[in-house]
Amino acid sequence: MQTVLNAIADPLRRRALHILWGGGEHCVCELMAKLDASQSRMSRHMKTLKDAGLVTDRRDAQWVRYRRNANLAPEIAAVIDAIFAAEASQERTVA
């Protein structure tokens, strides 16, 4: 659990995970564009999320595509859902 908490502690990793959480696959280049991050930084962050078991990847020619880990324990998924809900609620309160 500590690895998961460390992985989602970083705001950029949380934002990348949020993009993947909704479904679908994204390559690093797509995440870079959406999150305004360099390739090396985004790749490092995706490795952290993968090592924590939150995302999986697959090779597609020269691209690596990431997606939400479909086999994630329901309890961990519930924690991630709660964090995203809390962040959305906080953003609505501030706006």
Summary of the structure (lengths in Angstrom):
residues: 95
radius of gyration: 13.2
end to end distance: 32.2
largest distance: 43.7
contacts: 255
relative contact order: 0.17
helix: 64%
strand: 15%
